[in-house]
């Protein structure tokens, strides 16, 4: 990523052709999001009565939250001179996110100290107010394993998890202690216990903190499978794996994504898949959804929040502000100890409007008369290019 504005961009140096970034604009503030109804325990059954059947749940997931300098400036403007407010940026998807029983995001960057300084590319340090916005939008948990997790070393990693904890957002993929790293992130959704596990392909060459080999989960097939099995042992009925992988600016999944996706979805214990859903991030562009070995994989959800993006060729690339929300409905097992099955699989195309500084739910915007059909259709074509429609994936609103 390379921080550039769309106007007056100069030629890129060859040494900077490994990444891309951007710039933005602003608008109004959102109303307070509706609170999700708390999960209530089932009432005790009458003597001799059949116990109530377990209820299913809906899970929503979204892509990279990547606050470049322009995004930080927009949040300052939206706060009216009183800190930073990222809630308006996410207001366009709040109704979708908050309605889910479980909502998962990807927090790509780490947070700076209270009061700053805050920076975008190349070493991100975001305002901790991002965590408040994620919570108020309706997110329950975020993956925190990315190539930027160690941009400010162990201190930045710790500040990020501390801020998410204060906001009430769970997290997976990085840890402040060996004890924290050893246990899965367990979440409640409907009557299911869901584990979120998270991994990254690299940390931009930054070494793990000395004496802290557990600080960031690195992408390793055998570790992921072992962790998924351990999560089952810890009580998880559904295992969701967030993976930061793939090739930037490439809409097609690369060989490693395809190979690892096949291996992970093929892994079973006692006839039951070890992993129930894979959520991909990192490529900065939407990638396909695919059902592999009976398990859904989103190879890449694209960016949810990012400035204007400059690709490896040094050109502004609108795909860097396109993405999807994945929405999956899980039903309880038909037999005791069986698998929670996905009964409905949907994608919702979204776009970050850098001019207004807002995430846009494209189908809702088109319904309201905005001329965004071409953007929506571009995303749809990529999402469906590996035949997901034949397995039941549909576009939602």
N, C-alpha and C positions, 0 to 999 in steps of 0.2 A: 504494500500500500504506500502511496506517495501523496502527501497532503498538497493539493493544488486547487485553485479556483478555476471556474470555467472560463472566465475572461482573462486574457493576457497570459495564458499558460506558456511557459517556455519549453524548449526541447528537453526531454528527459535524458539524464546521463545513463550510460549503459549499466553502471553499478546499481541503479535504482529500479531496474526493471523486474524486481521480485515482488512488488506489492502495489496497492492503489488506495486512494482516499478522496476527500471532497470538501464541500461547503454548502450553506443553507439559508433560510428566511423565516417568518413567524405569524401567529394569530391568537385566537381566544382561549380561555381556560375551561376545563370540563367541569361538569357537576360531579359531586361525590359518587363513586361507583356503588352499586347495590352490593350488600354483603351476601356472601354465599350462605345458604341455610346450613347450620351445623348438622353434622351427621348425628342422628339420634339412635340410641340403642333400641332394639326391638322390645316392645312391651312383653312382659312375661306371658307365656301362653297358658291357657286354662288347662287344668288337669286332663290329660288324655287328648288334648288338641294337638294338631299337627303344627310344628314350629313354622314360623313365617319363612317363605322362600327368600334367599338373599337377593338383593337388588343389584342391578348393573350400574354402570357409570359411563360418563362421557369425558374423554381426555382431549384437551386442546394443546398444541405445541407450536412454537414459533421460532424464528431464526435469530441471527446475530444482532445484539444490541451493541452498537459500535459508535460511541460518541466522539466524533472528530471535533476539532476546534470550532467549526461552524455550528455544530450541534450544541456545544457548551454555550456558545454565544446566544443561540436561540433560547436555550433554557433560562439564561440570565434575563433576556428580554421578557420572556413569559412570566418570570417572577416579579417583574415590575421594579427591579432594583433591590429586591430583598432575597438574595441568594439565588437559587436555581430551582426551576419547576419544570420537570419533565412530563408531568401528567397530561398537559395539552397535546403533546406529541402522540401519545398513545390513546387519546380519547376516541379515535375512529374505530378501534377494535375492542374497546372496553366492553361493549354489550356482548360480544362473542366470547371473550376471555372470561368475564365474570360469570357467565351462564354455565360454564363447564364445571363438572364436579372436581376436576383436577386440571390445572393449567401449568404448563412447563415452558420456561423461556431459556434463552442462552445469553448469559452475561459474559461477553467476550473480554471486556477490559477490567482492570482493577481500579480501585478508588484511591484518590489522594487524601491527604490530611484535611481535616475540617479547616475551611478557609483557604485551601489551595497551597501551592499553585496547581492548576489543573491543565492537562495537556492532551493533545490528540497524537497523531502519528509523529514520530515512530514509536515512542514509549508512552503509552496511554496512561493517564491518571485522571479518572473521571470524578465528578462531584458525587459524594455518597447519596445525594438526593435522588439519584437514579433508582436506588432501592425502594424509596418511598413510593415513587411513581409505579414501579412494577407491582408492589403490593396493592396499591389503590386501583390499579387496572384489573386486578383479579388473579395475578400469578401466585401460585402456591410454592413453586420451587424453580430453581434455575441451575443449569449446568454451568460450572465455572472453570472447566478445563479447556484451555485454548492455547494458541501459540503466544498469546499476550499475558498469560497468567503470571509470569515472572517479570513483567516489565518494570516493576519496582521491588523486586526481590520478595523475601519472606514478609517484609513489613507491609508491602502493598497487598499481598495475598491475605494477610491477617486482617487488615483494615476492611477489605471487601467482605469477608465472611462475617466480621463483627457488624458491619452496617446492614447486611442482609438479615442477620439475627435480630437486630434492633427493629427492623421493619416488619419482621414476622414472615420472611421469605426463606424457605428451606433451600439447601444447596447440595450439589454433588460434584465431585471431580477434583477438588483441592481440599487441603486440610491444614489445620494449625497444630495438630499433634498426631502421634502415631495411633493413639486411641480413637481419635475422630476418623482417621483414615481407615481403620480396621472394620468399621461397621457400615452397612448400607444405609442410604437415606430411605426411610420407610414412611410412606404417606398413606392417608386413608382416603378412599374414594368410593362412595356408595358403601357396600358391605365388603369391599375388597381392600386388602393391604397391598400397596404398590411400592415396589422398590425402584428408585432412580439411581442408575450408575452412569458415570461420565468419564470420558477419556479424550486425550488430544494426541495428534500425530507428533507434535514437537512443541518446544517453547522458544522458538526462534534462536536456537543454539545456546540459550542461557542455561547454565547448569542448575540442577536442583540445589537448593540451599544446603550448605555443608551440614552433614549429620541429619538431614531431613529427606531421605529418599522417598518418603511417603507423601511429600508436599503436593505433588501433582500426579494424577493418574495418566501414564503414558499408554498409548495404544499398543496393546499386545493381545493377540488372540487367546492364548492360554490363560492369561490373567482375567480377561473379561469373562470367559466361561467359568473359571473358578469362582470369581466374584458373584456371578449370577447364581451358581449353585449354593454358595454361602448365603446369599440373600433368601433363597427358598428355605434354607434351614432356619433362617432368622424369622420366618413367618410370611415372606412375600408370596402372594398368590399370582401377581402379575409383575414381570420384570421388564422395565423400560431402560434401554441403553442409549445414552446421548453420546454421539461421536463427532469430534472435530477432525474432519478428514477431507480428502479430495484435492482436486487441482483448481486453484483460483482461476476464475473467468471461463471455466469449461463447463458447459451445461450437461454434457454427457458424463456419467460416473466413470472414474478412471479404473484401471485394472485392479488396483488395491481395494477400492471400494467394492467392486464386484466380487472379487475373490473372498475378501473378509466377510462381506455380507452373506455369501453362500455358506461359508464355514460356520458363522455364528448361528444362522437360522437352522442349520442342520444338526446342531448340538442338542442332544436329548438326554434326559435322565429318567429311567424307568418308564420309557415310552412317552414322556412329556417334554415338549420343547423347553430348553433352559431360558430362552429369551422370547418375549412376546411382542416387542415393538422396538424398532431402531429409528432414531431421530438424528439426521445428519445436519451439520453446519460447516462453515468455513469458506465455501467456494465463492461467496459474494454474488452468486447468480442462482436462480431457481434451478433445481435438478429434478429428475424423475422420481415418482413414487413407483414402487414395484412390490408385488407379493412374491416372496421367495421361500420355498419350502413351507408354504402355508403361513408365513409371517410377513407383516408389512414392514417395508423399509422406505423411509424418505431419505434419499441420498443427499439432498441438500435443500433446506428451506429458504435459502437466500437471506439477505439482510432485512431486518425489521426496522432498525434505525441506523442511518449512516448519512454522511454528507455526500455531495456530488462525487461520484467515483471515477477515478482515472485508471484505465486498465494498463496492462503491460506494454501496450503499443504507444502509451502516452496520450491517449485520447479519452475524452469524456465518454463514459459508457453507461447508458441509462439502465442497463440490466442490473447494475450494482445497487439500484434502489427498488428492485422488484423482489417479491418473495411470496411465500404462502404460509397460511396457518393450516396445520393438519388437525382434523377432528375425527376421533375414533370412538365408537360406542362399543363397550365391552359387555357381554352377557355372562351370567354365572355359568359354571360348568353344568353339564347335563347329568353327570355322574360324580359322586364324591371323589375328590382328588384329581378331577379332570382339569382341562384347560379352560380359562376364561377366554371366550371367543370374541373376535371383532365381528359384530353384526352389521355395522355401518361404517364405511370409510369415506371421508370427504376431504377435499382441499378447498381452501378459500383464498383466492388470489388477493394479494395486497401490494401496495406501492407506497414508498415514502416520498412525499411531495416536498422536495427541498426548498421550493419557493415559499411555501406556507409553513414548512417545518412540522408536517403532520403525517402520521400513518393513515393511509386511506384503504378502507375495505372496498375493493374495486366493484364488486357486484352491487353493493349498497349505493355507491356513488353513481354508477351507471343508471341504476333504477331512479335515482334522484335527478337524472338528466345531464350528468357530467360526461363529456366526450372522451371516455377512457376505454372504449371497447377494444381498440387495437392493443393496448397494453395488457388488458385482461386476457385476450386471445393468445398473445405471445406466451404468457405464463402458462396458460392451459395446454398449449401444444407441447411445451417442454415437459410438464408434469405427466402427460399421458403417453410420451413417446416410447415407453417400454411396455405398453399394453395393459396398463393398470385398469383401464375402463372395462376390459373383459373380465377382470376379477372383482368388479363391483365398485371401483372408485368413482365417485361423482363429485361435481363441483357444487359447493354449498354457498350460502349467503351469510 
